[in-house]
């Protein structure tokens, strides 16, 4: 835990290193001090078709799905750390957003095979 899901405009693949985007996301979550690095799972999902408002401005949206128990202050700090580190990767007009969601602990299951 947590699950870091990075959704992004496929157009960005020509502008940035995707491995850097994944690593920056992963490191940012770890650097918050809230999670152990070996518990963080990070994945990227490209979107070929998208629209942001009235144009096709590229975007990166990061969803963190975490188990309940973190304070609102911890979640706020985590959002800010992520936005700060990801924004530093870009020099152009881009829409960046972060959302932190608590996982339903009653229905969540995990098996490591």
N, C-alpha and C positions, 0 to 999 in steps of 0.2 A: 504494500500500500504506500503511496497513492498510485492511481492510474492517471497518467498525464497524456491526454489526447490532444494532439496538435493538428488542427485542421488548417489548411492553407490553400491559397489560390495557386493552381498548377503553374501559372505564368511566372511565379517567383523562382521556379527551378532554374531559370536562366540567369537570375540575379544573385542568388545566394547559394551557399553550400548547405544542402539539406542535413548532412551529418553535423554541421556546426549548429544548425537550428535545433536538432534533437539534443546534442550535447549541452548546448546553452540552457535549454529547458530543463534537462535532467539536473545539471549542476545548480541551477537557480533554486530548484526545489530542495536539493540537498543543502545548499548554503543557508537556507532558512533556519536550519537547526531543529526543525520539527520532526524530520524523518531520517531514518538510517538509509544510506545510499543503496544497500542491497535490497531494500524494500520498494524502491521507486521503479515503476514500469512506465516507459515512455514510448509512444508510437505516433507516427505521422500519417495523415490522411489528406491526399490532394483532391481538390475540386477543380474539374476542368470547366464546368459551367457554374457561374455564380453572378450575383449582382449585389452591389453594396450601395444602397440608397438609389440615387438617380444615375449612377455611372458604374463602371466596371473597375473601380479602384481595387488593387490587390489587397488581400487580407490575411491575417493570421489570427486564429481564435484558439485559445488554449483552455481546455476544460480539465480541472483536477477533480477526480472523484476520490474522496477520502472517507475513512471511517469516522463516525461521530466522535466528539470529545474535544475537538480543538475550539479555542475561544474565537469570538468574532475578531478580536485584535490579532490573533495569529493568522486568521484567514485574510484579513486586510493587509497585513505585512507581507504575506506570501504573494498576494495579487500584485502589490507594488514592486516587490523584488523581481517577479517574473516580467512585468511590463517594462521595467527599467532595463533589464538585461536584454530582452528581445528587441526593444526599440533601438538599442545601441548597434544592432546589426544592420539597420537600414538608414539610407540617406535620401530616400524618396518618399513620395506620398503613399501611405499605406494605412489601412485600418487595423488596429491591434486591439484585442480584447482578451480578458481572462475571466473565467467563471469557476467558482469553487462549489462543489456539490457534496453533500453528505450522502454516503451510500446507505441504503436501507440495510442495517446490520442483521435484521431478522431474516431477510431473504438472500443475503449475500453468501455464496459458498465458494470455496477455493480448494482445489486439489493440485498437488504437485506430484507428478508421476515420474 
